[in-house]
Amino acid sequence: MWNYFLQVIVGILACLWLNMVTISALDLSRATVITPIELTRLEKKAVTLLVEEVEKRSQIRWEVRTDVQDSSAPAIILGQSNQLKEIAGFKNEASTNHGAEGFRISVASNAPRSSVTVVGNDPRGVLYGVGYLLRQLHMAPGRISVADDLSISAAPRYPLRGHQLGYRPKTHSYDAWNLATWEQYYRDLIVFGANAVELVPPRTDDDADSPHFPLPPLQMMTGMSQLADDYGLDVWIWYPAMDKDYSDPKTVESAIKEWAEVFKRLPRIDAVFVPGGDPGHTAPKILMALLEKQTESLHRTHPKAQMWVSPQSFNREWLDEFLGILKEDHPDWLTGIVFGPQVRISLPELRAAVPKKYPIRHYPDITHTRQCQYPVPDWDTAFAITEGRECINPRPVDEAAIIHLLQPATVGFISYSEGCNDDVNKAVWSALSWDPESSIIDVLREFSRYFIGDNYTEDFAQGLLALERNWRGPLIANDGVNTTLRQFQDMERTAKPSAKTNWRFQQALFRAYYDAYTRDRLVYETALENRAMDDLRAAERLGSRKALQSAEAILNRALTEFAAPDLRARTFELGEALFQSIRMQLSVPRYQAIGVDRGASLDTIDYSLNNRRWLTEQFGDIRRLKTEAERLQAIDQVVNWTNPGPGGFYDDTGNIVRQPHVIRGLTFEKDPASLVSSKVGFEEGDVVDEPDEKPEAAMRISWLDHAESMIDQPLRMRYENLDQGAQYKIRVTYAGDAPKRSIRLVANNQYEIHPLIKKEFPYRPVEFDIPLGATREGTLELSWFREQGLGGNGRGCQVSEVWLIKK
């Protein structure tokens, strides 16, 4: 009985709340858009954007007028303040901001004629006022409304807010987009506050052609530049200097001619950004001389365009040389410096080292999950080896942490993106760079309401947060992954066709199904390995050959008795849907993605999540041994692989639940690039770029992950409560994605355990004695170093397994 009454009360309260929402909303279904007679080209574009995007979502097309008629229908008044004076009834309220691109929006619902007024400080202000209004509107077929207490006056905190949009084969979707798709995407970015795009030239470190190209690269680049100009977006070009020798005058002459042809074809260029490396490898003095000439060439067709450069991939010597040029020569042709991936000092350190006359732009990598500038913190290996480096990756909380920590040292950002997999991250960066005080959940609600639909505002926003939580902590213990799937399945069951065919909705569903399938498979395959190991432990009783046969049969069930085949099938269906809707290439054989490591996560969906492949290889070696005693001894070594013996310790350093002695350092929120902290990293497995860096032998799961430190920082481990009178040795496996890097080990900052040595390849454990003096106090601190002062990606100090063994 009490439950019945409680349900009635809850129902009444819900109805009252809905009525309050209805009462507090202004119905705009019959509204008219009123503008000044004279509008700039950009303001006209803003009006078109508003009317057309509203119609797409509501099936209502607002009339646009320049005169005010007597009408009871609401008015939506757009324009700059000085222009709106000509509109009868317009009340020019005092603005609380006068910043460039700023706007104010107010709703009058009790006046003789209700209205929404969008007043821009300048033409861009009108555009971004329209974008903000679109994010606040509640739209459904035949219905449009807005909260009648909406009132905001705003201007962007950071003047530069943009995204790199590379039309090239390396991306997993952009290379298939036509100009109509690009225009829609430009609009989507504008609505969340972006004011710049960065294009890439026809020649980069990429293939010259793609099977998906609808237009040749330069023709598309020209069209994208024109579209950006139509919408008032700044146009940047990411232009790598890739030729071999710019000290050769003929090379310089050829490069100037090549770049000039691109400059001449593009209707708008506001800035050119040249990375110091990746790709390219030119000493700063020679590079800067080239860029001075390229700036002169650029100004012949775009007199006001800027030149920016980054010290990306510079080694210590080159970075010192670069900073010396800035401090001593003060080149006037150079506008600013870009901080991006592979810069060997932090952004605050770079800001302190660069003369104040040069602003710094952030170039954050928002598209990758591992082997990147800001990797997913403590990512589970199962996700890393299946979903991969360039998967669908909504990371709103992580991205917000990076923005709040690092943006204050910059004038803004243009992100590094390789496709639409990072679409949520783009919205977060744009919105929070406009207003860093905005809450993440509010940004996600606006994202969900605008892109997915009014009915999904809360559920989809919470779902995006849940997808990020899926990646937190050890996957096998994270049953929230399956809860996330059920939440998305509930949305999927009730979704209208417009939502089911919406590529953003499809992306979230794809991730929810993929995550849950991976967890189910991890649980299943871990159980299979445990059962197989039990049989191996019984080898002395069963006999070696029978134990091997039984263990192998158990492991191979993963190949014939699949975990969650329905989840796998639905994931593939969504992969097909995403190719059809937005041309995402989630597979090489199915959709002609350029590579497995370029977002083709369907091709790695069944990668083994236990040691089956390594164990199968060991079984073959054991069977070839001649005697039963030898086979039993080899089986014992396999079974006790992680056993350090009495008084010893074992760390699987890349496994966050089996690395108790690794010194981690700062949290992601304080050191997202791990420049002074250790982090978890991953081997590329079967998808490494260089064949000579791919081990021929099968690898243990513990070799696919590792602990690592970046640049010249040491990777450290600490042991306490050791036997002060005992002799210890260390066994260590040096795996990782940089097998050619040498590594050095020091104990207690005093004892060199081994000098710089080449890593064993293919991977295998190696052993070294620990001096008695290193442990006489009962503690031991181990520090690993890669070669110091190097450039490149900063990786190489990587350790996968460590045994501290009491002799």
Secondary structure, DSSP 8 states (H G I E B T S, - for coil): -HHHHHHHHHHHHHHHHHHHHHHTEEE-TT-EEE--S---HHHHHHHHHHHHHHHHHHS---EEESS----SS-EEEEEEHHHHTTSTT------S---TT-EEEEEESSSSS-EEEEEESSHHHHHHHHHHHHHH-EEETTEEEEETT-EEEE--SSSEEEEE---STTSSSGGG--HHHHHHHHHHHHHTT--EEEE--S-SSS-S--TT-SS-HHHHHHHHHHHHHHTT-EEEEE-----S-TTSHHHHHHHHHHHHHHHHH-S---EEEEESBSS-B--HHHHHHHHHHHHHHHHHH-TT-EEEEE-TT--HHHHHHHHHHHHHH--TT--EEEE-TT-SS-HHHHHHHS-TTS-EEE--B-S-SSSSSS--TT--HHHHHHT-TTS----HHHHHHHHHHHGGGSSEEEEB-SSGGGHHHHHHHHHHHH-TTS-HHHHHHHHHHHHT-GGGHHHHHHHHHHHHHHTSS-GGG-THHHHHHHHHHHHHHH--HHHHT-HHHHHHHHHHHHHHHHHHHHHHHHHHHHHHHHHHHTHHHH-HHHHHHHHHHHHHHHHHS-S-HHHHHHHHHHHHHHHHHH-----HHHH--S-TTTT-GGGGTT--SSSHHHHHHHHHHHHTSSSHHHHHHHHHHHHTTT---TT-EEEETTSTTS-TTB---S-TTT-TT-SSS-EEEE--GGG-S-GGGS-SS---HHHHEEEEE-TT--EEEEE-S--TT--EEEEEE--SS-TTS-EEEEETTTEEEEEEE---SS---EEEEE-HHHHTTS-EEEEEEE-TT--TTS--EEE-EEEEEE-
